[in-house]
Amino acid sequence: MAELSRRDFLRSGAVLGGGLVIAFALPQSQRFAFAQTAPATPPAADPAALDAPDAFLRIGDDDSVTVLINKSEMGQGVWTTLPMLVAEELDVDWDKIRVEHAPAAPAYAALPERQAQLTGGSGSTRSEFERYRQVGATARAVLIAAAAQRFGVDAAACRTERGSVIAGTQRARYGELAAAAARLPLPKAVTLKDPKDWTVIGKPTKRLDSKEKITGQAKFGMDVQFEGLLTALVARAPVFGGKVKSFDAAKARAVPGVRDVVQVPSGVAVIADHYWAAKQGRDALIVEWDAGPNAGLDTAALGERFRRLADTDGKVAARSGDVQAALARATGTVEAEYLVPYLAHAPMEPLNCTVRITDGGCEIWTGTQFQSGDQRAAAKVLGIEPARVTLHTMFLGGSFGRRISSDRDFVTEAVHVAQAAGRPVKTVWTREDDLRGGHYRPMFLHRARIALDRDGHPSAWRHVLVGQPLFSPTPDGIDGASVEGVADSPYLKGVPDHRVDLHAPRDVGIPVQWWRSVGHSHTAFVMESLIDELADLAGRDPVAYRRALFKQHPRHLGVLEAVAEHARWEQPLAQGRARGVAVHESFGSYVAQVAEVSVDGGAIVVHNVVCVIDCGVAINPEGVRAQMESGIAFGLSAALGDKLTFKHGRVEQSNFHD
């Protein structure tokens, strides 16, 4: 049962028409605050008028139930899973559920203390699981109270069934009760369903956004269009940190449809009636660049620099015992080095952002993972308060971390372009712009030296990582995202003498950013590869070897045993085939996979992947399945083909073909 303090209620006024709105704030300490009102239309873009509650459930007099989500839908399925939580507790037909992205406002923040409204860190389900159930249960409670008044019975005599309240022979639909419910006080406490009584959570459910996307009705950032909107492409420096020395726009201006050519902080923008005119205009543009301090960037040379750093002590991320002494007395050790490359996110929908600047304000349409950050960045450019920036979150055509924009990224640039143009502008990135535009998964070097005991298990482990950090370091100088999956590995917890060092150079000059699974994208690969090296040296089967190391880690062991069973690990394979296994935990989910592969003319062929995941409660098993299938494809691409390299300061690759 959840207790609700009366002073936590956020009230926003009286009934404005048929309907009920329940809003709940994002607390910093497991408190939930609810508000009631009933607008005849959805809330205005600026929710401050409603005391800025951060999520809403609207029940209309037509029985529709609209859930506003404070997360961005980018293919991960949050558009469906969060409404499922509401539907479970509200007891309503699934076909009555509607969904909208919540407006951007401080009170919608996922991290209230930072006023950070964002979608990232695999946190949507974990952060909202209790909250969205609470709002569903609270709505159901006030609807029952309204029905009890109408029926002249005690609330305890009422029950709900698929969007109606029933007492004996009397029945009233939620839509009929919504206006009356909006006038009632909220309950001091609500009781959530026992998991054994769930009828929605845990059931495979079709996604609510599928029909819109299949029929082309879904609106992505690239789909934004209105009267008077122009399109811009920006010519950016081919070397990160480069600047415009001069440019000649005569040929660009001669292209039919080009309206203007303006310099902005990131380069030179060609503004036109439509994309093709802007593209042709940019192609005709002549720019002389000052390459700046990064003209000599070279990934081969950078790799050598990382190796030299790995020869020295770094900041200590994890330590136990005396690893140097343990390695010195070891009779045999394994030494290995892994260098993983820069990787682009490459979402299917390239970056884009539409901006309309008004008198004292600004309106933005884009697919973003970081609404509050984009609001603040736009406000900073224009010299206005963030509350004056209205941001419309569109569907995201993929992101994988790329659309968590910084104050020097695509949204900021689009605001500069619209400001320079003096008209509404959609700034569009081509695929080549995106792949050469930075904000990559950082390149990382791992170097490990490991000793084995008599049983073939690791007894001493020295591990050094070198790569650009994603976050500001903690007081001990450690960027946690760089070492996650190594410093906290269950394998190291059983090693009496171990040490993990990190070198995090900040002067490389290549913009880096979160990339799907963040640090785990390279640490899982390296740790599991090392365990295979150790199993081979010990003469042990890879599954049996891991089984022994996971004795004190039941969830790791559970997925390992399950994947071995489903992959028929003990059964022989066809000639030329081999299997590999890996187990890893990140963001609260435990995953094991077995890949069946062969080598054909030097090329690795992956025939089959068996995957087992323990993610706790699977709200929508179909969503989990889709996420894992997607992750497998994404991971195979990264492992077998993807790589970005630099020569003479420039990215050598340009599109999917290379």
N, C-alpha and C positions, 0 to 999 in steps of 0.2 A: 504494500500500500504506500502510495506517495502522499506525503503531507504537503499541503499548499498554504503558505502563509498569506493572510489576507493582504498584507502590505506588498506582497509580490504581484498582486493582480495589476494588470495594466488596463485601465479603462479608457475607452476612446469615444464614448458618447452614446447617443441613443440610436434607436432603429431608424434607418433611413429608407427602408423599403423591405419587401419580403426577403428574408434570409437571415442566416446566422454566420458570423465570422468568429473563429476562435484563433487567437494569436498567442504564441509563446515565445518568451525571450530565451536567449542562450545564456544560461547562468555560468558563473565561474566556479560554483560549488554545488552541483547536483540539485539546485533549486530550480523549480519550473514556475514561470509566471504566465498567466493567461489573461486575455482580454476578450471582450465581446463587443461586437457592433454588427451591423447588417447593411452594408451598402448594396444598392441595387445594381451597381456595376463594380468591376474589380478595383482595387485600390489604385490611387494615382501613382505616378512614377516616383514621386517623393513621399515615402511612407512616414515622414516625420509628423504629418498631420494625424497619424494614428498612433502617436507616441512611439513610433518606430519598432513595433514588435517584429521579430525576425523570421517568423514563419506563420503561414495562415492556413486554416481550413475553412473554406466557404461552402456552406450548404444553401443552395438556392431553392426557391419555392417550386422549382420544376424537378426537385429531387437530385439535381446534379451536385456532385461533391468535388470541389476543386482544391487540390493540394498545391501550395506554392513551395517549391524546394529552393533551399539556399545553396545548392550545389549545382555544378555545371554538368550537363549531359553531353558527353563526348564519345559515346559508344560503350561506356562501361555499364550502363543499365540502371543508373541511379534514378532515372525518370520513372522506373517501374518499382524498384525495391523499396524506396522510401514511401510511396503511396500504399504499398502492400502492408507496411507497418500500421498506417492509419486505418486501412480497411479491416485489418484483423481486429482491432479494438472497437471500431465504430459499428461493425456488423452491417455492412452495406454491400449491395451487388457490385461486383467489379466493373460491370459495364457502365456504372454511374460515375466512375472516377475520371476526373479531368486533371491535367497537370499544367503548371506554368512555372517558368523560372521566376524566382523572387526578384524584386528590384534590388539594386545595389544601395546599401545603406549601412551605417556602422552597426546597427543593432542586429543585422543578419550575420555578423561575424562568427566564424567558426572558432576563432581565438579572441574572445571579447577583450582581454587585457591588451591585445595588440591591434584591435579593431581590424582584424584580418578576415575578410570574407573571401574564402578561397576553397578550391577543390584540389586536394593533393595529399601525398603521404598515405595513400590507401586508407584514408580516414573517414570517408563519407558514412559508411555503414556503422563503423565503430562509434563515431561521435553522435550519430542520430538515432541509434537503435532504441534507446529508452525514450528519447524526446518525442519522436513521431508516434510512438505507441501511446504516450501520455496524452497527446492532443486528441487522438482518436477516442480514448477512453473518457476524456473530459467532455467531448462533444456528445458522446452517447449518454453520459450522465445527465446533462442539462436537457437533452431531448426527452429523456424518460421523465424528468421532473415536469417539463411542460405538458407531456401527455397525461401524467397523473393529475395535474390540475384540470385539464380538459375533461378527463373521464370521471373525476370526483372520487379517485381511489388513492390509496397509499402507493408511493413509488415502488415499494417492495412487491406490489402486486403486478407490476409491469415487467415485460420482457421485450427484447428486440429480436427482429428476424428480417434480415435482408432489406434494411432500409425502412422498416416500419416499427412502431411501438405497439405492443398488443397487451390488452388486459381483459381476460375473459373473451367476450364476443366483440369488444371494442378494438378498433385498429385505426391508427393514424400514420400517414407517411411522414418521413423526416421533413420533406418540403412543406407539408402542412403545418408542422410544428416549429419550423425554424424561426419565424418572426417572434413567436411567444417565447421561445427558448432564449432568444437574444436579450430579453428583458430580465431574465432570472439571474440570481447570484450563482456564482460558480461553486461547485462542491469543495469542501475543505480537503478532501482526500478522494482519490480514485484507486480502485484495485485493478491491476492488470491481469490479463488471463494467465492461467497456469499453462506452461508450454504443452502439456498433454491435451489441452483443449483447442490448440491452434487449428484453424481450418484454412488459413491463407499462408501464413509463414511456413516455409518449408515445402510448399507445393509448386511444382513446375508451372510457371506462368508466362504467357505470351507478353512480349514487351508492348507497353502502351505507345511507344513512338514508332513501332514497326510500320503501321499502315501509312502514317504520314511520310515516312522515308521511302517506302516502296512506291507510293503514288506520286512522289515529288512535291508533296504539299509542305513538307518540313522546311523551315526557313533557317538556313545557315547564314553566316556572316556574308558570304559571297553573294547571297540572293537578295540582299538589301537593295532596293531601288525605289526612288521617288522622284517627282518632278523637280528638275533643276540640279539633280545630283551629277557631279562630274567624277571622272576616274583618273587616278594618278599612278604612275610608276616612278620610282626613285632610282636614279643612278647613284650607287654607293661605291665608296672606295674599294678597289680590289684587294687592298691590304688592310687588316684591322688596325684602326688608329690613324689611317690616312685621312687627308683633308683635300678639299678642292683648292687648287691653285688658281685656275681660271677655267672658263667654259665659253663655248661658242654655240648659241642656240638658234642661229639663223636657219639651218637646215631642219631642225626640229620644229620650229614655228611654221615652216612651209608645209608640213604634213597636214592634209585636210583633217579637220576635227580637233587639232591641237589648239587649246585656248590660251595656255600660258606656260612659261618655263621659269621656275623660281628656285633659288638656293635655300636649302634648309640645313640644319645642323648635321644631318646624316649624309647629305649629298646634294643632288640637283633633281628636283621633281618636275616631270612633264605632265601637265594637267590637260585632259582632253574630254571630249564628249563621251567616249567609250574606251574600252580596254585596248582594242586593236590600234586605234589612233595613238593612244598613249604609248603603246609598245613600239610602234613604228617611229614615233617621235623620239623616244629614248634611244632607239638604235641609231638615229641620225644625229644625236647629240654628240658634240665633241667636248671632252673634259680633259684637262691636264691635272694630274693628281700629284700631290706631295705624299709619297708613300709613308713617311713618318718613321717611327723607331722600330717597326716590326717588318721592315722590308726584307730582312734576312731570315725570317721564320722558315725553319726546315725541320720536319718531324724526325728525320733520321738523326740530325744533330741534336735535337731535343731528347731523343731516346738515349743518346750517349751522355748527355748532361744528367739525365735521370739515373743512369747507371753509376756515374761518379758520386751523386748524392747518396745512392744506396750503399756505397762503401763507407759512409759515415753514420754516426749515431743521429737519430732524429728525435722528435718529441715522442715520449713514451705513451702509447695508447692503452697498453695492457702489460702487466708484468707479474711474475710469480717466481720465487726462488732465484737461483743464480744460473741463468741460461748459458753464460759464457763458460763457466766452470764445468757444467754438465756436458756441453758439446766438446770441450777439450778432452774429457776423459772417455768419451764415447769411442767404441771400437769401429763403428761405421756410421756414416751419415748419408742422407739424401740432400742434394742441393738442386734447386730448380729456379728458373727465372721465367716470368711471363710478362709480356708487353701487350696490353690491349689498346686498340686505337681510338681516336676520336670518332664519335658516331653522331649522325644527325637524327632528329626525331622523324622527319619526313612524313608528317601527317598528310592524308590524302587531299584534304582541302588546304591549299597554301594559305599563308597568313594574309589577312585583310582586315581593314578597320574603316568604318564610315563615321565621319565627324561632321556635325552641324553646329557652328558657333552662333550663339544668339546674343542679344544684348544682356550682358551680365551673366551668361550661362553657356552651357555646352551640352550637346546630346551626342551620345556615342552608341553605335551598334557594332558589336563584334562578338566572336566566340572567344571567351576568356576563362581562365581558371582562377583569376585573381582580381575580382571586381573592385575591392577596396584599394588595392595597389594602383590599378589603372585610374580610378577616380582621383586619387591623390596626385598621380603623375600628370594627368591632364590639367588639374587645377593649378599645379605648380607652373606649367607652361603658360597658362592664361592669366595667372595672378588673381585667381578667385578661390573661394572656399570650396572644398570637395563636395559639400552638399549642393552646390550649384551645378554639378556635373551629373546628368542623368545618363545612366548606362543600361542599355538593353542587352541582356545576355542572349545570344542566339545559340542554336545548336552548333556544336563544334564538330567539324569533320575530321576527328582524330586530334590528338594533341600529344599525349605521352610525356607531358611536362613542358612542352615548347611554349604553350600559351599562358604560362605563368610569367607575365611580362614584367620586365624591370623598368626603371625610370629612363632607360636609354633604348628601349625596344620599340616594337611595331606600333603600339598604341600612342606612345609619346610622339613618334615620328608622324603618325597620321594627324595628330592635333597640330603639329607644326605646319604640315602641308595645308590643312584647311585654313589655318590662320593666315598663311602667306597668300593663299588663293582668294580669301575673302568670300568664299562660297562653300557650300557643302561638297565634300570630296570623299570618295572611297579610295583609299590607298591600297593597292593590290601588290602582292609579291608573286613573282613567277616561281616555278619549281626551282629554277637555277638560283634565283635570289635566296630562296629558303635554304637550299643545301649549302650555299656559300655565305650565308648570313650569320654564321656563328651560333653561340648558345648551344654548344655541343655537349654530349657526354664526354667528360675529360679522358684523355689518354692516361693510362696508369701502368707503372712498372711494379711488379711484385717480385721479391726475391726471398726465398726461404731456405733455411738449413735445418734439417730435422734428424734427430738421432732416435733409434729404436731400442726397446728393451728386449729381454730374452724371449718374450712372447710375440715380438714383432710389432708391438704397439709404440706409438711415439712417447719418448721419455724426456725429450728436450726439443724446443721449437723456437727458432728465431725467425721473425718475419718482418720485412721492411717493405713499406709501400711508399711510392713517390707519384704524386699527381696534383693537379690543381684542385684547390678546395672549392666546395660549393657554398659553404656557410662561413660566417665569421667564426674564428676559433674560440673555444672555451678558454677560461683562464689558464688551463694547462697547455694551451696551444694546439688542441686537437679539434679538427673538423670531423664530427661524428659520422657524417655521411660518407666520408672517405674510407673509414675503417670498419663500418658496420658489416657484419658477416665474417669478419676476421677476429677483431678484438673481443667479440662476444660469442665466438663460435663454441658449440658444445665440445668439439674436438679438443680445443685448447683447455677447457675446464678440467679435463682429465689428465693434463700434462703437468707434472709437478714443477718443471722449470721451463718457463716460456717468456717471451718478450715480443711485443709488437711495436714497431717504430713507424712514425709517419713523417715524411718530408712533404710540405705543401707549398711549393713555390707560387708566389702571387705575381711574378713579373713576366710571365710567359707571353702575355699579350693576346691570347685567344679567348674570347668569351665562352664560358662554360655554363651549363645549366642542368637542372634535374632532368633525368632521362629515365624512362620506365624502369622502376625498381631501384633507381638511384644507385647508391654504392653497391648494392647487392648484384647489380648487373655484371660487375667484374669480380667481386669477392666470392660469390657462389661458384662461379666457373673455376677460379683459381683454387679454392679450398677443396672442391670435389676432385679436381685434377690431381692435386697433391695427395689426397687420400688414395686415389688409384695408384699413384707412384709407390706409396708406402705398402699398399696391399700386394703389389707386384713384387717388391723387394722382400716382403715377408713370406711370399709364396702362398698367399691366401686368396680365396675367392672374394671379389669386391663386396658382395652382399654380406657374406659371413664376417668379413673384416669390419664393416660398418656396424653390424649387429652387436659385435663385442664392444665397440666404442660407444654405443648408444644405450648401454644398460641402465644408466641413470637419467635417461631422457626419453620418457615413454611416448611422447607424441612424435618425435623423430622416428623412434623404433616402430611405432604403429604404422606410419605411412610406408616405411621401408618394407615391413612384412607384407603389407597389402599389395604394394606394387610388384614385389617378387612373385607373389601368388598369381596376380592377374597377368603378369608377363610370362608366366610359366618358366621362371628363371632356371629351374633345374632340368628342363627338357632340352635336348640337343637341338641345334639350329641346322639349317641347310648349309651345304658347302659354300664357303665364301662369306657367310654372314657372321656378325658378332654383335654382342650386346654391351651397352654401357649403362651404368646406374648413377644417379645423383640424388641427394637429399639435402634440403635447405629450408630454413625458416626465415621469413621476413614479414614485418608488419603484422605479426600475429597469426600468420598462416603457415602451415607445415606442408611441404610438397615433396613428393618423390616421383621420379620419372625413370623409365627404362627406354632407351632408344635402341632399335635394331637397325644396323647399318651394314654397308659393304663398301668396297672401294672398286671403282670402275675406271681404269685408265688413269689413275691418280686422283680422280674426283670422288669425294665422299658422297654416297647415296644413302639417304635416310628413308627406310622402308616403313617404319612404324614407331610411334611413341606411345607408351602406356603411361598415364598420369594419374596419381592419387593425391588428393588434397584434403587436409583437415583444416578447415577455416572456422571451426566452431559452428555456429548456427548458419546454415545456408538459407538465407531468406528466400531466394529464388534459385533453385538448383540449375535451371536452364541458364540463368545469368552467370553462375559460377562456371558452368561448362563452357560457355562462350568465351569467358575471360581466359580460361586456361588454354583453350584451343588457340585463341589469339596470341597469348603469351608464348606458346610453343612456336608458332610461326614467326613471331617477332624475334624470339631467341635464336632460332635456327638461322634466320637471316643475319643476325649479328655475328653468330659463331662462324658461319660458312662463307659470308660474302661481303658484308658491309665494312667499309673502312674509308676514312677521310684522311688525306695526307696533304702536307704543305711543302711547297718549294718556292724559293724566292719570295716568301711572304704570302703566297697565294694558295687557295684551295685548288688542288689538282682535279678534283671531280666536279661534275656539274649537274647530273641528273641520274635517274634510276639505272640507266644503261651502264654507268661506270662507277 
